[in-house]
Amino acid sequence: MINRVIMVGRLTKDPDLKYTASGAAVARFTLAVNRNFSNTNGEKETDFINCTVWRKQAENTANFLKKGSLAGVEGRIQTGSYEGQDGKRVYTTEVVCDSVQFLEPKNTQAARNEASPATGDKEPVNAPEEHTGNPEDDLPF
C-alpha cells in the first residue's frame, strides 16, 4: 500500500505551535494549493489542506514560516473522526508531514509579511493516540 502526498502552496495563517504533555512539539497549519485546471467560469480554484508536523520540524516550521509563505510538504494522508456537539459524526482529513521545505528566502517572506514572531507558547495538547474528541476544536486531537 502507498500513502504519499507531495504539495506546494502558501500558508493561510501563521502555524499554530503547541506541545504535548510529554513535551513533543506539534505545529498545525493550512496550505492553500491551487488546482491545475479552471472551473466552468474560467476561474482557478484552490484547495485548503490541513497539515500537521511534529517535533523539531514543527518548531522550525513555526519559527520560519508565516502567513503567505511558500512551502513544500511531503507526508501522508490521515483520516479520523469524532462526535460533534450535536451528536453527529465529524470526519477529518489532514496531511501528517514528514518534511516541510521552506521555498522562499527569509527576506522575501519578511518583505511580504511584516515579521510577526511565532509565539511558541508551551500550551498542552493531546497526542493523536490520546484522542479526546473535543468538539470545540477543529481537529479531534
C-alpha positions as CSV (number, residue, x, y, z in Angstrom):
1,M,0.0,0.0,0.0
2,I,1.2,3.5,-0.7
3,N,0.0,6.7,1.1
4,R,2.3,9.5,-0.1
5,V,1.5,13.2,-0.6
6,I,3.6,16.0,-2.0
7,M,2.2,19.5,-2.3
8,V,3.4,23.1,-2.8
9,G,1.3,26.0,-1.6
10,R,1.1,29.0,0.6
11,L,0.2,29.1,4.3
12,T,-3.2,30.7,5.1
13,K,-2.1,31.9,8.5
14,D,0.9,31.5,10.9
15,P,1.5,27.9,12.1
16,D,0.0,27.0,15.5
17,L,2.8,25.6,17.6
18,K,1.9,23.6,20.8
19,Y,3.5,20.9,22.9
20,T,2.1,17.6,24.1
21,A,2.1,16.7,27.8
22,S,5.3,14.7,27.1
23,G,7.0,17.7,25.6
24,A,6.7,16.8,21.9
25,A,6.3,19.9,19.6
26,V,3.3,19.8,17.1
27,A,2.5,22.5,14.6
28,R,-0.7,22.8,12.6
29,F,-1.2,24.9,9.5
30,T,-3.3,25.1,6.4
31,L,-1.8,25.1,3.0
32,A,-3.6,26.8,0.1
33,V,-2.9,24.7,-3.1
34,N,-4.1,25.9,-6.5
35,R,-5.7,23.4,-8.8
36,N,-4.2,22.8,-12.2
37,F,-7.4,23.5,-14.1
38,S,-10.1,26.1,-14.3
39,N,-13.8,25.7,-13.4
40,T,-16.7,26.3,-15.8
41,N,-16.4,30.1,-15.3
42,G,-12.7,30.0,-16.3
43,E,-11.5,30.6,-12.7
44,K,-8.8,28.7,-10.9
45,E,-9.9,27.0,-7.7
46,T,-7.9,26.4,-4.5
47,D,-7.9,23.6,-2.0
48,F,-7.2,24.4,1.6
49,I,-5.3,21.4,3.1
50,N,-4.9,20.9,6.9
51,C,-1.3,19.9,7.8
52,T,0.4,18.7,11.0
53,V,4.1,18.4,11.6
54,W,5.8,17.0,14.7
55,R,9.0,17.6,16.8
56,K,11.9,19.7,15.7
57,Q,10.4,20.2,12.2
58,A,7.3,21.6,13.9
59,E,9.4,24.1,15.8
60,N,11.3,25.1,12.6
61,T,8.0,25.5,10.7
62,A,6.6,27.8,13.4
63,N,9.8,29.8,13.7
64,F,10.4,30.3,10.0
65,L,7.1,30.2,8.1
66,K,4.3,32.8,8.4
67,K,1.0,33.5,6.7
68,G,1.7,33.7,2.9
69,S,5.0,31.7,3.0
70,L,5.5,29.4,0.1
71,A,6.2,25.8,1.4
72,G,6.5,22.3,0.1
73,V,5.3,19.4,2.2
74,E,5.8,15.7,1.9
75,G,3.9,13.3,4.1
76,R,0.8,11.0,4.3
77,I,-2.9,11.5,4.4
78,Q,-4.5,10.6,7.8
79,T,-8.3,10.5,8.4
80,G,-10.1,10.5,11.7
81,S,-13.5,11.3,13.2
82,Y,-15.1,12.4,16.4
83,E,-18.5,13.1,17.8
84,G,-19.6,16.8,17.3
85,Q,-21.6,18.8,19.9
86,D,-24.8,17.9,18.0
87,G,-24.0,14.2,18.4
88,K,-23.2,13.8,14.7
89,R,-20.0,12.1,13.5
90,V,-17.5,14.7,12.1
91,Y,-14.8,13.3,9.7
92,T,-11.4,14.9,9.4
93,T,-8.6,14.6,6.8
94,E,-5.1,16.0,7.1
95,V,-1.6,15.6,5.9
96,V,0.9,14.4,8.5
97,C,4.1,15.9,7.2
98,D,7.4,14.1,7.3
99,S,9.1,17.1,5.7
100,V,8.4,20.8,5.3
101,Q,10.5,22.7,2.8
102,F,10.9,26.5,3.0
103,L,10.7,27.5,-0.6
104,E,11.4,31.3,-0.3
105,P,14.4,33.2,1.2
106,K,13.6,34.5,4.6
107,N,13.9,38.1,3.5
108,T,11.3,37.6,0.8
109,Q,8.8,36.5,3.5
110,A,9.7,39.4,5.8
111,A,9.0,41.9,3.0
112,R,5.6,40.4,2.4
113,N,4.6,39.8,6.0
114,E,5.9,42.4,8.2
115,A,7.5,39.9,10.6
116,S,5.1,38.8,13.3
117,P,7.2,36.5,15.6
118,A,5.9,33.0,16.3
119,T,4.9,32.7,19.9
120,G,6.0,29.2,20.7
121,D,3.9,29.1,23.9
122,K,4.0,25.8,25.6
123,E,0.3,25.0,25.5
124,P,-0.5,21.4,26.3
125,V,-2.1,19.4,23.5
126,N,-3.1,15.7,23.4
127,A,-1.0,13.4,21.2
128,P,-3.1,11.7,18.4
129,E,-3.2,8.4,20.3
130,E,-4.9,10.3,23.2
131,H,-7.9,11.3,21.1
132,T,-10.2,13.4,23.3
133,G,-12.9,14.2,20.7
134,N,-13.3,17.7,21.9
135,P,-15.9,19.2,19.6
136,E,-14.8,22.8,20.2
137,D,-11.6,22.1,18.3
138,D,-11.4,21.8,14.5
139,L,-9.2,18.8,14.9
140,P,-10.0,15.9,17.1
141,F,-6.7,15.9,19.0
